[in-house]
Amino acid sequence: MDGQGAHAYWVIVFTFFTAMVLAVLPLPAWLAWGRPEWVALTLIYWVIALPHRVGITTAVLLGILLDVSEGAVIGQNAFALVSVALLALLLYQRLRVFSLWQQSAVVFVLVGINQMVCQWVQSLEGAGAQTMLFLLPAVSSALLWPFVLHSLRGLRRYYQVS
């Protein structure tokens, strides 16, 4: 299979679609606080793996789609995901050589920044969290990073996306 063909884009689009579905999947209230940021994790992976294909424009589009699907203020997730994508683009060469646990630590920071930007926007509209529990998704995302990394890398290699 040719990794430069149109099907390569469909693999990336499919992974983002799956992440969007996981992002809005209903969860019990006690589990919803720790929901991993699936879209941010997927975006970080593709920015690190294919920075020439996935970047700021992708982050804006995903953010607006996530805003619409979550019913958030338009631009909240777009701003947060652009911040994450920009930092991942700046760090992608370093991240590629980091160990898995070092990558997880960086993912924790990136998703934490994502959560803080979203929390800031929610605070401006008067709906922000009163506790630091809004950072739990950063912890769960960092813990799930090895699984996401190996799953998406397997898909990328199987379909020869480059």
C-alpha atoms as a printed R data frame, in Angstrom:
    type eleno elety resid chain resno       x      y      z
1   ATOM     1    CA   MET     A     1   0.000  0.000  0.000
2   ATOM     2    CA   ASP     A     2   1.257  3.463 -0.836
3   ATOM     3    CA   GLY     A     3   1.585  5.684  2.236
4   ATOM     4    CA   GLN     A     4   1.389  8.828  0.110
5   ATOM     5    CA   GLY     A     5  -2.084  8.030 -1.256
6   ATOM     6    CA   ALA     A     6  -5.481  9.222 -0.154
7   ATOM     7    CA   HIS     A     7  -5.977  6.250  2.157
8   ATOM     8    CA   ALA     A     8  -3.195  7.608  4.360
9   ATOM     9    CA   TYR     A     9  -5.374 10.608  5.161
10  ATOM    10    CA   TRP     A    10  -8.303  8.322  5.919
11  ATOM    11    CA   VAL     A    11  -6.291  6.485  8.568
12  ATOM    12    CA   ILE     A    12  -5.536  9.793 10.275
13  ATOM    13    CA   VAL     A    13  -9.150 10.971  9.935
14  ATOM    14    CA   PHE     A    14 -10.414  7.635 11.298
15  ATOM    15    CA   THR     A    15  -8.200  7.903 14.391
16  ATOM    16    CA   PHE     A    16  -9.407 11.451 15.041
17  ATOM    17    CA   PHE     A    17 -13.027 10.355 14.563
18  ATOM    18    CA   THR     A    18 -12.507  7.535 17.054
19  ATOM    19    CA   ALA     A    19 -10.956  9.987 19.512
20  ATOM    20    CA   MET     A    20 -13.935 12.345 19.103
21  ATOM    21    CA   VAL     A    21 -16.366  9.499 19.799
22  ATOM    22    CA   LEU     A    22 -14.399  8.502 22.910
23  ATOM    23    CA   ALA     A    23 -14.373 12.154 24.010
24  ATOM    24    CA   VAL     A    24 -18.172 12.417 24.073
25  ATOM    25    CA   LEU     A    25 -18.978  8.858 25.174
26  ATOM    26    CA   PRO     A    26 -21.276  9.047 28.213
27  ATOM    27    CA   LEU     A    27 -19.578  8.031 31.461
28  ATOM    28    CA   PRO     A    28 -20.770  7.894 35.071
29  ATOM    29    CA   ALA     A    29 -20.192 11.161 36.945
30  ATOM    30    CA   TRP     A    30 -17.455  9.716 39.150
31  ATOM    31    CA   LEU     A    31 -15.540  8.486 36.091
32  ATOM    32    CA   ALA     A    32 -16.153 11.530 33.891
33  ATOM    33    CA   TRP     A    33 -13.736 13.689 35.928
34  ATOM    34    CA   GLY     A    34 -10.854 11.433 34.944
35  ATOM    35    CA   ARG     A    35 -11.779 10.971 31.273
36  ATOM    36    CA   PRO     A    36  -8.582 10.990 29.218
37  ATOM    37    CA   GLU     A    37  -8.253 13.715 26.608
38  ATOM    38    CA   TRP     A    38  -8.457 11.353 23.647
39  ATOM    39    CA   VAL     A    39  -8.415 14.073 20.993
40  ATOM    40    CA   ALA     A    40  -5.364 15.756 22.514
41  ATOM    41    CA   LEU     A    41  -3.568 12.402 22.825
42  ATOM    42    CA   THR     A    42  -4.275 11.544 19.208
43  ATOM    43    CA   LEU     A    43  -3.243 15.007 18.070
44  ATOM    44    CA   ILE     A    44   0.023 14.785 20.015
45  ATOM    45    CA   TYR     A    45   0.812 11.418 18.455
46  ATOM    46    CA   TRP     A    46   0.178 12.537 14.881
47  ATOM    47    CA   VAL     A    47   2.078 15.803 15.367
48  ATOM    48    CA   ILE     A    48   5.086 13.872 16.658
49  ATOM    49    CA   ALA     A    49   4.836 11.178 13.988
50  ATOM    50    CA   LEU     A    50   3.905 13.298 10.947
51  ATOM    51    CA   PRO     A    51   4.539 16.995 11.636
52  ATOM    52    CA   HIS     A    52   4.388 17.734  7.898
53  ATOM    53    CA   ARG     A    53   0.775 16.441  7.685
54  ATOM    54    CA   VAL     A    54  -0.759 17.227 11.078
55  ATOM    55    CA   GLY     A    55  -0.311 20.581 12.749
56  ATOM    56    CA   ILE     A    56  -1.994 23.835 13.665
57  ATOM    57    CA   THR     A    57  -4.734 23.702 11.005
58  ATOM    58    CA   THR     A    58  -5.698 20.216 12.099
59  ATOM    59    CA   ALA     A    59  -5.794 21.384 15.723
60  ATOM    60    CA   VAL     A    60  -8.119 24.293 14.864
61  ATOM    61    CA   LEU     A    61 -10.509 22.044 12.932
62  ATOM    62    CA   LEU     A    62 -10.522 19.394 15.655
63  ATOM    63    CA   GLY     A    63 -11.039 22.019 18.336
64  ATOM    64    CA   ILE     A    64 -14.051 23.522 16.602
65  ATOM    65    CA   LEU     A    65 -15.543 20.059 16.040
66  ATOM    66    CA   LEU     A    66 -14.952 19.237 19.705
67  ATOM    67    CA   ASP     A    67 -16.536 22.547 20.774
68  ATOM    68    CA   VAL     A    68 -19.636 21.765 18.731
69  ATOM    69    CA   SER     A    69 -19.879 18.160 19.933
70  ATOM    70    CA   GLU     A    70 -19.391 19.089 23.605
71  ATOM    71    CA   GLY     A    71 -21.505 22.232 23.490
72  ATOM    72    CA   ALA     A    72 -18.594 24.361 24.673
73  ATOM    73    CA   VAL     A    73 -17.883 27.965 23.787
74  ATOM    74    CA   ILE     A    74 -16.736 28.034 20.161
75  ATOM    75    CA   GLY     A    75 -12.981 28.385 20.173
76  ATOM    76    CA   GLN     A    76 -12.320 27.002 23.673
77  ATOM    77    CA   ASN     A    77 -11.022 23.618 22.577
78  ATOM    78    CA   ALA     A    78  -9.594 25.085 19.382
79  ATOM    79    CA   PHE     A    79  -7.410 27.462 21.395
80  ATOM    80    CA   ALA     A    80  -6.392 24.693 23.785
81  ATOM    81    CA   LEU     A    81  -5.567 22.191 21.018
82  ATOM    82    CA   VAL     A    82  -3.639 24.794 19.029
83  ATOM    83    CA   SER     A    83  -1.536 25.434 22.141
84  ATOM    84    CA   VAL     A    84  -0.866 21.717 22.485
85  ATOM    85    CA   ALA     A    85  -0.113 21.270 18.785
86  ATOM    86    CA   LEU     A    86   2.245 24.241 18.746
87  ATOM    87    CA   LEU     A    87   4.210 22.938 21.726
88  ATOM    88    CA   ALA     A    88   4.279 19.424 20.264
89  ATOM    89    CA   LEU     A    89   5.553 20.833 16.957
90  ATOM    90    CA   LEU     A    90   8.299 22.676 18.794
91  ATOM    91    CA   LEU     A    91   9.281 19.556 20.757
92  ATOM    92    CA   TYR     A    92   8.622 16.727 18.296
93  ATOM    93    CA   GLN     A    93  12.271 15.957 17.531
94  ATOM    94    CA   ARG     A    94  13.090 15.705 21.225
95  ATOM    95    CA   LEU     A    95   9.963 13.709 21.991
96  ATOM    96    CA   ARG     A    96  10.885 11.087 19.414
97  ATOM    97    CA   VAL     A    97  14.085 10.209 21.286
98  ATOM    98    CA   PHE     A    98  12.636 10.369 24.803
99  ATOM    99    CA   SER     A    99  11.910  7.154 26.649
100 ATOM   100    CA   LEU     A   100   8.278  6.114 27.002
101 ATOM   101    CA   TRP     A   101   8.042  7.455 30.551
102 ATOM   102    CA   GLN     A   102   9.667 10.755 29.608
103 ATOM   103    CA   GLN     A   103   7.136 11.055 26.807
104 ATOM   104    CA   SER     A   104   4.358 10.342 29.303
105 ATOM   105    CA   ALA     A   105   5.641 13.165 31.502
106 ATOM   106    CA   VAL     A   106   5.616 15.569 28.551
107 ATOM   107    CA   VAL     A   107   2.120 14.380 27.608
108 ATOM   108    CA   PHE     A   108   1.048 15.088 31.194
109 ATOM   109    CA   VAL     A   109   2.307 18.664 30.842
110 ATOM   110    CA   LEU     A   110   0.757 19.152 27.379
111 ATOM   111    CA   VAL     A   111  -2.645 17.797 28.415
112 ATOM   112    CA   GLY     A   112  -2.386 19.800 31.644
113 ATOM   113    CA   ILE     A   113  -1.910 22.950 29.564
114 ATOM   114    CA   ASN     A   114  -4.920 21.906 27.476
115 ATOM   115    CA   GLN     A   115  -6.996 21.485 30.623
116 ATOM   116    CA   MET     A   116  -5.845 24.795 32.112
117 ATOM   117    CA   VAL     A   117  -6.728 26.719 28.945
118 ATOM   118    CA   CYS     A   118 -10.189 25.120 28.905
119 ATOM   119    CA   GLN     A   119 -10.592 25.822 32.621
120 ATOM   120    CA   TRP     A   120  -9.574 29.449 32.100
121 ATOM   121    CA   VAL     A   121 -12.212 29.935 29.390
122 ATOM   122    CA   GLN     A   122 -14.837 28.204 31.537
123 ATOM   123    CA   SER     A   123 -13.920 30.448 34.474
124 ATOM   124    CA   LEU     A   124 -14.441 33.517 32.292
125 ATOM   125    CA   GLU     A   125 -17.995 32.368 31.620
126 ATOM   126    CA   GLY     A   126 -18.579 31.487 35.284
127 ATOM   127    CA   ALA     A   127 -18.637 27.690 34.897
128 ATOM   128    CA   GLY     A   128 -15.122 26.774 36.046
129 ATOM   129    CA   ALA     A   129 -14.344 23.993 38.493
130 ATOM   130    CA   GLN     A   130 -13.793 24.964 42.112
131 ATOM   131    CA   THR     A   131 -11.159 22.287 42.768
132 ATOM   132    CA   MET     A   132  -8.034 21.016 41.052
133 ATOM   133    CA   LEU     A   133  -9.908 17.912 39.885
134 ATOM   134    CA   PHE     A   134  -9.998 19.401 36.391
135 ATOM   135    CA   LEU     A   135  -6.371 18.203 36.043
136 ATOM   136    CA   LEU     A   136  -7.288 14.509 36.477
137 ATOM   137    CA   PRO     A   137  -7.553 13.996 32.694
138 ATOM   138    CA   ALA     A   138  -3.882 14.968 32.427
139 ATOM   139    CA   VAL     A   139  -2.973 12.134 34.791
140 ATOM   140    CA   SER     A   140  -5.154  9.552 33.041
141 ATOM   141    CA   SER     A   141  -3.899 10.694 29.632
142 ATOM   142    CA   ALA     A   142  -0.276 10.354 30.706
143 ATOM   143    CA   LEU     A   143  -0.984  6.863 32.042
144 ATOM   144    CA   LEU     A   144  -2.668  5.872 28.778
145 ATOM   145    CA   TRP     A   145   0.037  7.380 26.552
146 ATOM   146    CA   PRO     A   146   1.983  4.095 26.120
147 ATOM   147    CA   PHE     A   147  -1.192  2.345 24.934
148 ATOM   148    CA   VAL     A   148  -2.123  5.191 22.560
149 ATOM   149    CA   LEU     A   149   1.426  5.439 21.226
150 ATOM   150    CA   HIS     A   150   1.734  1.742 20.438
151 ATOM   151    CA   SER     A   151  -1.786  1.464 19.007
152 ATOM   152    CA   LEU     A   152  -1.442  4.431 16.668
153 ATOM   153    CA   ARG     A   153   2.105  3.484 15.714
154 ATOM   154    CA   GLY     A   154   0.857 -0.001 14.812
155 ATOM   155    CA   LEU     A   155  -1.891  1.499 12.632
156 ATOM   156    CA   ARG     A   156   0.551  3.883 10.983
157 ATOM   157    CA   ARG     A   157   2.989  1.096 10.177
158 ATOM   158    CA   TYR     A   158   0.327 -1.360  9.035
159 ATOM   159    CA   TYR     A   159  -1.180  1.128  6.587
160 ATOM   160    CA   GLN     A   160   2.247  2.617  5.800
161 ATOM   161    CA   VAL     A   161   1.157  6.156  6.526
162 ATOM   162    CA   SER     A   162   4.051  8.519  6.030
